Amino acid sequence: MFNEKHDLHHEFPEFKDAIRHLKMNDAHFARLFKEYHELDHEVIRIEQGVENTSDEYLEQQKKQRLHLKDALFTMLKKHESDVATA
């Protein structure tokens, strides 16, 4: 569906505090978060027709966004697990 919110705060509202913590304290997470945000913005602009590109390119960008989201989600779950056992 076009124009859905895919930013991490909408995707994972239960991890709001963990996202904030990791962005400030984990350089790898912060880099992936920034990359995800930029990619999500690009996909939205393509879907809205602001930028024109091939369908193949759009699908490639969506797959990359999903890959980044999975990596970030894994990091968020690990952080929450570490906090719970501390």
MMTF fields as JSON, N, C-alpha, C and O atoms, coordinates in Angstrom:
{
  "mmtfVersion": "1.0.0",
  "mmtfProducer": "UNKNOWN",
  "numBonds": 343,
  "numAtoms": 344,
  "numGroups": 86,
  "numChains": 1,
  "numModels": 1,
  "chainsPerModel": [1],
  "groupsPerChain": [86],
  "chainIdList": ["A"],
  "bondAtomList": [4, 2, 8, 6, 12, 10, 16, 14, 20, 18, 24, 22, 28, 26, 32, 30, 36, 34, 40, 38, 44, 42, 48, 46, 52, 50, 56, 54, 60, 58, 64, 62, 68, 66, 72, 70, 76, 74, 80, 78, 84, 82, 88, 86, 92, 90, 96, 94, 100, 98, 104, 102, 108, 106, 112, 110, 116, 114, 120, 118, 124, 122, 128, 126, 132, 130, 136, 134, 140, 138, 144, 142, 148, 146, 152, 150, 156, 154, 160, 158, 164, 162, 168, 166, 172, 170, 176, 174, 180, 178, 184, 182, 188, 186, 192, 190, 196, 194, 200, 198, 204, 202, 208, 206, 212, 210, 216, 214, 220, 218, 224, 222, 228, 226, 232, 230, 236, 234, 240, 238, 244, 242, 248, 246, 252, 250, 256, 254, 260, 258, 264, 262, 268, 266, 272, 270, 276, 274, 280, 278, 284, 282, 288, 286, 292, 290, 296, 294, 300, 298, 304, 302, 308, 306, 312, 310, 316, 314, 320, 318, 324, 322, 328, 326, 332, 330, 336, 334, 340, 338],
  "bondOrderList": [1, 1, 1, 1, 1, 1, 1, 1, 1, 1, 1, 1, 1, 1, 1, 1, 1, 1, 1, 1, 1, 1, 1, 1, 1, 1, 1, 1, 1, 1, 1, 1, 1, 1, 1, 1, 1, 1, 1, 1, 1, 1, 1, 1, 1, 1, 1, 1, 1, 1, 1, 1, 1, 1, 1, 1, 1, 1, 1, 1, 1, 1, 1, 1, 1, 1, 1, 1, 1, 1, 1, 1, 1, 1, 1, 1, 1, 1, 1, 1, 1, 1, 1, 1, 1],
  "groupList": [{"groupName": "MET", "atomNameList": ["N", "CA", "C", "O"], "elementList": ["N", "C", "C", "O"], "formalChargeList": [0, 0, 0, 0], "bondAtomList": [1, 0, 2, 1, 3, 2], "bondOrderList": [1, 1, 2], "singleLetterCode": "M", "chemCompType": "L-PEPTIDE LINKING"}, {"groupName": "PHE", "atomNameList": ["N", "CA", "C", "O"], "elementList": ["N", "C", "C", "O"], "formalChargeList": [0, 0, 0, 0], "bondAtomList": [1, 0, 2, 1, 3, 2], "bondOrderList": [1, 1, 2], "singleLetterCode": "F", "chemCompType": "L-PEPTIDE LINKING"}, {"groupName": "ASN", "atomNameList": ["N", "CA", "C", "O"], "elementList": ["N", "C", "C", "O"], "formalChargeList": [0, 0, 0, 0], "bondAtomList": [1, 0, 2, 1, 3, 2], "bondOrderList": [1, 1, 2], "singleLetterCode": "N", "chemCompType": "L-PEPTIDE LINKING"}, {"groupName": "GLU", "atomNameList": ["N", "CA", "C", "O"], "elementList": ["N", "C", "C", "O"], "formalChargeList": [0, 0, 0, 0], "bondAtomList": [1, 0, 2, 1, 3, 2], "bondOrderList": [1, 1, 2], "singleLetterCode": "E", "chemCompType": "L-PEPTIDE LINKING"}, {"groupName": "LYS", "atomNameList": ["N", "CA", "C", "O"], "elementList": ["N", "C", "C", "O"], "formalChargeList": [0, 0, 0, 0], "bondAtomList": [1, 0, 2, 1, 3, 2], "bondOrderList": [1, 1, 2], "singleLetterCode": "K", "chemCompType": "L-PEPTIDE LINKING"}, {"groupName": "HIS", "atomNameList": ["N", "CA", "C", "O"], "elementList": ["N", "C", "C", "O"], "formalChargeList": [0, 0, 0, 0], "bondAtomList": [1, 0, 2, 1, 3, 2], "bondOrderList": [1, 1, 2], "singleLetterCode": "H", "chemCompType": "L-PEPTIDE LINKING"}, {"groupName": "ASP", "atomNameList": ["N", "CA", "C", "O"], "elementList": ["N", "C", "C", "O"], "formalChargeList": [0, 0, 0, 0], "bondAtomList": [1, 0, 2, 1, 3, 2], "bondOrderList": [1, 1, 2], "singleLetterCode": "D", "chemCompType": "L-PEPTIDE LINKING"}, {"groupName": "LEU", "atomNameList": ["N", "CA", "C", "O"], "elementList": ["N", "C", "C", "O"], "formalChargeList": [0, 0, 0, 0], "bondAtomList": [1, 0, 2, 1, 3, 2], "bondOrderList": [1, 1, 2], "singleLetterCode": "L", "chemCompType": "L-PEPTIDE LINKING"}, {"groupName": "PRO", "atomNameList": ["N", "CA", "C", "O"], "elementList": ["N", "C", "C", "O"], "formalChargeList": [0, 0, 0, 0], "bondAtomList": [1, 0, 2, 1, 3, 2], "bondOrderList": [1, 1, 2], "singleLetterCode": "P", "chemCompType": "L-PEPTIDE LINKING"}, {"groupName": "ALA", "atomNameList": ["N", "CA", "C", "O"], "elementList": ["N", "C", "C", "O"], "formalChargeList": [0, 0, 0, 0], "bondAtomList": [1, 0, 2, 1, 3, 2], "bondOrderList": [1, 1, 2], "singleLetterCode": "A", "chemCompType": "L-PEPTIDE LINKING"}, {"groupName": "ILE", "atomNameList": ["N", "CA", "C", "O"], "elementList": ["N", "C", "C", "O"], "formalChargeList": [0, 0, 0, 0], "bondAtomList": [1, 0, 2, 1, 3, 2], "bondOrderList": [1, 1, 2], "singleLetterCode": "I", "chemCompType": "L-PEPTIDE LINKING"}, {"groupName": "ARG", "atomNameList": ["N", "CA", "C", "O"], "elementList": ["N", "C", "C", "O"], "formalChargeList": [0, 0, 0, 0], "bondAtomList": [1, 0, 2, 1, 3, 2], "bondOrderList": [1, 1, 2], "singleLetterCode": "R", "chemCompType": "L-PEPTIDE LINKING"}, {"groupName": "TYR", "atomNameList": ["N", "CA", "C", "O"], "elementList": ["N", "C", "C", "O"], "formalChargeList": [0, 0, 0, 0], "bondAtomList": [1, 0, 2, 1, 3, 2], "bondOrderList": [1, 1, 2], "singleLetterCode": "Y", "chemCompType": "L-PEPTIDE LINKING"}, {"groupName": "VAL", "atomNameList": ["N", "CA", "C", "O"], "elementList": ["N", "C", "C", "O"], "formalChargeList": [0, 0, 0, 0], "bondAtomList": [1, 0, 2, 1, 3, 2], "bondOrderList": [1, 1, 2], "singleLetterCode": "V", "chemCompType": "L-PEPTIDE LINKING"}, {"groupName": "GLN", "atomNameList": ["N", "CA", "C", "O"], "elementList": ["N", "C", "C", "O"], "formalChargeList": [0, 0, 0, 0], "bondAtomList": [1, 0, 2, 1, 3, 2], "bondOrderList": [1, 1, 2], "singleLetterCode": "Q", "chemCompType": "L-PEPTIDE LINKING"}, {"groupName": "GLY", "atomNameList": ["N", "CA", "C", "O"], "elementList": ["N", "C", "C", "O"], "formalChargeList": [0, 0, 0, 0], "bondAtomList": [1, 0, 2, 1, 3, 2], "bondOrderList": [1, 1, 2], "singleLetterCode": "G", "chemCompType": "PEPTIDE LINKING"}, {"groupName": "THR", "atomNameList": ["N", "CA", "C", "O"], "elementList": ["N", "C", "C", "O"], "formalChargeList": [0, 0, 0, 0], "bondAtomList": [1, 0, 2, 1, 3, 2], "bondOrderList": [1, 1, 2], "singleLetterCode": "T", "chemCompType": "L-PEPTIDE LINKING"}, {"groupName": "SER", "atomNameList": ["N", "CA", "C", "O"], "elementList": ["N", "C", "C", "O"], "formalChargeList": [0, 0, 0, 0], "bondAtomList": [1, 0, 2, 1, 3, 2], "bondOrderList": [1, 1, 2], "singleLetterCode": "S", "chemCompType": "L-PEPTIDE LINKING"}],
  "groupTypeList": [0, 1, 2, 3, 4, 5, 6, 7, 5, 5, 3, 1, 8, 3, 1, 4, 6, 9, 10, 11, 5, 7, 4, 0, 2, 6, 9, 5, 1, 9, 11, 7, 1, 4, 3, 12, 5, 3, 7, 6, 5, 3, 13, 10, 11, 10, 3, 14, 15, 13, 3, 2, 16, 17, 6, 3, 12, 7, 3, 14, 14, 4, 4, 14, 11, 7, 5, 7, 4, 6, 9, 7, 1, 16, 0, 7, 4, 4, 5, 3, 17, 6, 13, 9, 16, 9],
  "groupIdList": [1, 2, 3, 4, 5, 6, 7, 8, 9, 10, 11, 12, 13, 14, 15, 16, 17, 18, 19, 20, 21, 22, 23, 24, 25, 26, 27, 28, 29, 30, 31, 32, 33, 34, 35, 36, 37, 38, 39, 40, 41, 42, 43, 44, 45, 46, 47, 48, 49, 50, 51, 52, 53, 54, 55, 56, 57, 58, 59, 60, 61, 62, 63, 64, 65, 66, 67, 68, 69, 70, 71, 72, 73, 74, 75, 76, 77, 78, 79, 80, 81, 82, 83, 84, 85, 86],
  "secStructList": [7, 6, 6, 7, 7, 7, 1, 2, 2, 2, 2, 7, 4, 4, 4, 2, 2, 2, 2, 2, 2, 2, 2, 2, 2, 7, 2, 2, 2, 2, 2, 2, 2, 2, 2, 2, 2, 2, 2, 2, 2, 2, 2, 2, 2, 2, 2, 6, 6, 1, 1, 7, 7, 7, 2, 2, 2, 2, 2, 2, 2, 2, 2, 2, 2, 2, 2, 2, 2, 2, 2, 2, 2, 2, 2, 2, 2, 2, 2, 2, 2, 2, 2, 2, 2, 7],
  "xCoordList": [0.842, 0.0, 0.882, 1.908, 0.485, 1.263, 1.061, 0.005, 2.099, 2.075, 1.834, 1.386, 2.123, 2.049, 3.262, 4.333, 3.095, 4.212, 5.071, 4.586, 6.34, 7.26, 8.416, 9.36, 8.361, 9.448, 9.411, 8.362, 10.547, 10.644, 9.735, 9.285, 9.457, 8.575, 7.145, 6.426, 6.725, 5.403, 5.441, 4.48, 6.54, 6.667, 6.788, 6.218, 7.524, 7.801, 7.563, 8.51, 6.321, 6.07, 6.454, 6.754, 6.443, 6.802, 8.293, 8.711, 9.087, 10.526, 10.957, 12.12, 10.038, 10.326, 11.555, 12.448, 11.609, 12.733, 14.016, 15.088, 13.911, 15.095, 15.658, 16.875, 14.793, 15.254, 16.032, 17.123, 15.479, 16.132, 17.489, 18.492, 17.513, 18.749, 19.814, 20.957, 19.44, 20.411, 20.902, 22.071, 20.04, 20.48, 21.56, 22.469, 21.468, 22.417, 23.664, 24.71, 23.575, 24.66, 25.286, 26.266, 24.753, 25.282, 25.47, 24.506, 26.736, 27.04, 26.545, 26.072, 26.647, 26.185, 24.668, 24.177, 23.935, 22.485, 22.143, 21.267, 22.826, 22.541, 22.764, 21.984, 23.829, 24.11, 23.028, 22.546, 22.64, 21.582, 20.246, 19.482, 19.968, 18.738, 18.687, 17.66, 19.788, 19.839, 19.658, 18.914, 20.334, 20.217, 18.776, 18.246, 18.148, 16.755, 15.847, 15.002, 16.03, 15.188, 15.322, 14.322, 16.55, 16.777, 16.163, 15.572, 16.3, 15.737, 14.213, 13.568, 13.641, 12.186, 11.678, 10.66, 12.379, 11.993, 12.045, 11.155, 13.086, 13.209, 12.056, 11.475, 11.727, 10.637, 9.319, 8.54, 9.074, 7.827, 7.766, 6.718, 8.881, 8.902, 8.642, 7.954, 9.183, 8.942, 7.474, 6.845, 6.931, 5.528, 4.574, 3.512, 4.939, 4.101, 4.274, 3.549, 5.229, 5.451, 6.352, 6.503, 6.954, 7.87, 9.155, 9.748, 9.571, 10.733, 10.274, 9.443, 10.812, 10.457, 11.613, 12.78, 11.26, 12.26, 11.574, 10.354, 12.346, 11.762, 11.129, 11.483, 10.195, 9.57, 10.606, 10.531, 11.576, 12.617, 13.442, 13.763, 13.779, 14.546, 13.737, 14.269, 12.463, 11.612, 11.544, 11.653, 11.367, 11.306, 12.626, 12.635, 13.728, 15.045, 15.182, 15.687, 14.736, 14.818, 13.914, 14.284, 12.749, 11.846, 12.456, 12.335, 13.111, 13.769, 14.906, 15.092, 15.663, 16.754, 16.193, 16.755, 15.088, 14.445, 14.003, 14.179, 13.438, 13.007, 14.196, 14.121, 15.286, 16.494, 17.005, 17.357, 17.043, 17.482, 16.527, 16.963, 15.236, 14.252, 14.428, 14.337, 14.681, 14.92, 16.155, 16.14, 17.226, 18.464, 18.236, 18.693, 17.538, 17.254, 16.347, 16.546, 15.356, 14.454, 15.224, 14.98, 16.146, 16.968, 17.785, 17.892, 18.351, 19.128, 18.238, 18.65, 17.03, 16.095, 15.695, 15.656, 15.401, 15.029, 16.188, 15.978, 17.408, 18.575, 18.751, 19.02, 18.604, 18.735, 17.694, 18.022, 16.465, 15.403, 15.693, 15.454, 16.201, 16.555, 17.69, 17.657, 18.695, 19.819, 19.371, 19.849, 18.459, 17.951, 17.147, 17.242, 16.364, 15.515, 16.347, 15.941, 17.502, 18.322, 19.364, 20.091, 19.457, 20.466, 20.003, 20.722],
  "yCoordList": [-1.183, 0.0, 1.239, 1.278, 2.239, 3.453, 4.354, 4.359, 5.112, 6.163, 5.669, 6.436, 4.405, 3.914, 4.396, 4.585, 4.595, 4.984, 3.752, 2.745, 3.836, 2.732, 3.148, 2.379, 4.367, 4.746, 3.838, 3.301, 3.674, 2.694, 3.011, 2.095, 4.269, 4.613, 4.139, 3.816, 4.094, 3.559, 2.036, 1.364, 1.497, 0.048, -0.655, -1.728, -0.054, -0.679, 0.293, 0.666, 0.705, 1.691, 1.167, 1.951, -0.144, -0.729, -0.586, -0.792, -0.237, -0.083, 1.388, 1.69, 2.288, 3.725, 4.087, 4.78, 3.631, 3.96, 3.291, 3.893, 2.054, 1.339, 2.008, 2.114, 2.457, 3.152, 4.397, 4.643, 5.171, 6.401, 6.079, 6.725, 5.09, 4.715, 4.248, 4.702, 3.349, 2.805, 3.86, 3.842, 4.761, 5.83, 6.685, 7.16, 6.879, 7.727, 6.975, 7.592, 5.649, 4.911, 3.811, 3.201, 3.544, 2.465, 3.014, 3.237, 3.225, 3.845, 2.992, 3.528, 1.676, 0.79, 0.914, 1.043, 0.874, 1.035, 2.399, 2.496, 3.446, 4.802, 4.884, 5.52, 4.242, 4.268, 3.537, 4.033, 2.348, 1.592, 2.327, 2.329, 2.949, 3.719, 4.848, 5.058, 5.569, 6.673, 6.144, 6.723, 5.049, 4.459, 4.024, 4.245, 3.403, 2.971, 4.178, 4.159, 5.22, 6.416, 7.042, 7.418, 7.154, 7.754, 6.897, 7.423, 5.597, 4.683, 4.732, 4.737, 4.768, 4.854, 6.143, 6.134, 7.233, 8.52, 8.435, 8.94, 7.796, 7.651, 6.823, 7.19, 5.715, 4.852, 5.622, 5.531, 6.365, 7.147, 8.169, 8.341, 8.848, 9.846, 9.187, 9.76, 8.003, 7.28, 6.894, 7.082, 6.356, 5.935, 7.114, 6.951, 8.268, 9.464, 10.107, 11.038, 9.613, 10.166, 11.379, 12.012, 11.714, 12.847, 12.513, 13.369, 11.259, 10.767, 9.652, 8.827, 9.631, 8.578, 7.596, 7.984, 6.319, 5.277, 4.015, 3.985, 2.996, 1.741, 0.976, 1.169, 0.112, -0.745, -1.649, -1.926, -2.107, -2.988, -2.268, -2.844, -1.009, -0.229, -0.042, -0.195, 0.286, 0.471, -0.81, -0.769, -1.937, -3.213, -3.522, -4.05, -3.196, -3.398, -2.55, -3.026, -1.305, -0.412, -0.902, -0.816, -1.407, -1.94, -3.159, -3.32, -4.017, -5.199, -4.781, -5.36, -3.778, -3.281, -2.676, -2.874, -1.939, -1.361, -2.465, -2.348, -3.519, -4.647, -5.314, -5.674, -5.478, -6.073, -5.223, -5.756, -3.915, -3.024, -3.075, -3.081, -3.113, -3.18, -4.449, -4.421, -5.566, -6.83, -6.74, -7.198, -6.146, -6.011, -5.118, -5.435, -4.014, -3.102, -3.759, -3.581, -4.517, -5.211, -6.224, -6.353, -6.935, -7.901, -7.194, -7.688, -6.053, -5.282, -4.767, -4.759, -4.343, -3.869, -4.998, -4.811, -6.161, -7.299, -7.694, -7.991, -7.698, -8.04, -7.023, -7.396, -5.759, -4.709, -4.921, -4.866, -5.159, -5.366, -6.603, -6.597, -7.638, -8.859, -8.583, -9.037, -7.835, -7.489, -6.641, -6.831, -5.711, -4.85, -5.679, -5.465, -6.616, -7.441, -8.366, -8.676, -8.797, -9.725, -9.004, -9.645, -7.688, -6.927, -6.671, -6.047],
  "zCoordList": [0.0, 0.0, 0.0, 0.678, -0.752, -0.862, 0.344, 0.977, 0.64, 1.643, 3.065, 3.918, 3.329, 4.697, 5.455, 4.878, 6.756, 7.599, 7.856, 8.372, 7.495, 7.739, 8.631, 8.812, 9.199, 10.089, 11.317, 11.67, 11.952, 13.037, 14.211, 14.899, 14.455, 15.573, 15.315, 16.26, 14.057, 13.725, 13.627, 14.001, 13.129, 12.974, 14.323, 14.52, 15.245, 16.538, 17.695, 18.387, 17.913, 18.982, 20.37, 21.27, 20.537, 21.832, 22.143, 23.282, 21.143, 21.326, 21.314, 21.048, 21.598, 21.532, 22.364, 21.876, 23.601, 24.48, 24.017, 24.068, 23.568, 23.081, 21.832, 21.685, 20.938, 19.733, 20.132, 19.618, 21.034, 21.476, 22.116, 21.81, 22.993, 23.671, 22.679, 22.731, 21.787, 20.846, 19.849, 19.463, 19.434, 18.526, 19.178, 18.498, 20.469, 21.178, 21.632, 21.834, 21.798, 22.428, 21.591, 22.018, 20.424, 19.579, 18.166, 17.434, 17.803, 16.509, 15.345, 14.343, 15.467, 14.389, 14.213, 13.091, 15.321, 15.259, 14.657, 13.797, 15.105, 14.613, 13.102, 12.392, 12.608, 11.173, 10.397, 9.379, 10.879, 10.205, 10.278, 9.313, 11.418, 11.584, 10.555, 9.911, 10.402, 9.436, 8.018, 7.226, 7.699, 6.364, 6.093, 5.004, 7.099, 6.962, 6.716, 5.821, 7.516, 7.4, 6.011, 5.4, 5.515, 4.198, 3.095, 2.151, 3.215, 2.225, 2.258, 1.209, 3.447, 3.581, 2.931, 2.239, 3.152, 2.56, 1.032, 0.347, 0.506, -0.95, -1.519, -2.54, -0.866, -1.333, -1.327, -2.276, -0.279, -0.195, -1.327, -1.951, -1.596, -2.674, -4.031, -4.876, -4.24, -5.495, -5.594, -6.635, -4.509, -4.515, -4.727, -5.328, -4.251, -4.41, -5.783, -6.133, -6.553, -7.877, -7.905, -8.95, -6.779, -6.717, -7.468, -8.125, -7.36, -8.093, -9.011, -8.633, -10.207, -11.157, -11.281, -11.329, -11.33, -11.469, -11.978, -12.137, -12.226, -12.703, -11.54, -10.377, -11.885, -10.872, -10.219, -9.022, -11.01, -10.48, -9.409, -8.369, -9.675, -8.704, -7.428, -6.329, -7.564, -6.394, -5.578, -4.353, -6.235, -5.517, -4.817, -3.705, -5.464, -4.864, -3.596, -2.579, -3.658, -2.509, -1.374, -0.203, -1.717, -0.693, -0.009, 1.205, -0.788, -0.202, 0.714, 1.784, 0.299, 1.146, 2.428, 3.505, 2.319, 3.505, 4.462, 5.675, 3.924, 4.749, 5.432, 6.606, 4.697, 5.269, 6.438, 7.49, 6.25, 7.323, 8.509, 9.66, 8.233, 9.316, 10.125, 11.353, 9.45, 10.15, 11.037, 12.18, 10.509, 11.288, 12.509, 13.608, 12.316, 13.424, 14.458, 15.66, 14.0, 14.92, 15.762, 16.961, 15.137, 15.87, 16.952, 18.074, 16.618, 17.585, 18.72, 19.88, 18.388, 19.414, 20.366, 21.582, 19.806, 20.657, 21.573, 22.749, 21.036, 21.849, 22.967, 24.109, 22.652, 23.682, 24.774, 25.959, 24.394, 25.388, 26.251, 27.458, 25.629, 26.362, 27.338, 28.482, 26.882, 27.751, 28.932, 30.05, 28.691, 29.761, 30.764, 31.973, 30.261, 31.123, 32.027, 33.147, 31.532, 32.321, 33.152, 33.912, 33.029, 33.792, 35.211, 35.992]
}
